Amino acid sequence: MLKIIIFLIASTHLISASHLNESVVIDEMPYFNKWYKGAVAKALPEHINENGVAAGPWVFKQADDAAVNFLRRFSNRAITTAAGYLKFCAPVLKGDEVSFYVKLIETKTTSMTCLIEGYSHRVDVNDPIHIASGKFCFVAIGADTKKRPLPEGKQNLRLETPPEKKNIERQAKL
């Protein structure tokens, strides 16, 4: 109940920019410039490849699921249209609990772009291990699976990417 109330309060504070041709730069707005936990999963034996680490597609799926879970705040249904990149920073081992965090950085009329960070929690290690960083793009869809506009007030918003994220994006392109 509290989550719903917080969402309703926060959603009323989003800037409506549908009358503009370009995005509005967001500084400190709800859901922007904040990391939200999107998914938690445990690496089970069936997720481990012959090298003893979680298979890349499994890690990718966890990142994608985290973003889709988070984006339900903006659209009941969304599909992945592009994975700008997903950089694997450290291996995920059997038994690791993996958490993915999502930050919304831009919305357009029908699309949403997110940064995603993944961390592994191991029994024998105190601090979380950074396992992945990515940038994904999604499109809002209706029940007919065709793209549809985001709700009014949630379109054409943009967060300036912090310098450290620009460096990660630049490194991922190399």
Beta strands, then each sheet from edge to edge (+ up, - down):
strand 1: 24-26
strand 2: 36-42
strand 3: 78-88
strand 4: 97-107
strand 5: 111-121
strand 6: 129-140
strand 7: 157-159
sheet 1: 1+ 7+ 4- 2+
sheet 2: 1+ 7+ 4- 5+ 6- 3+
end
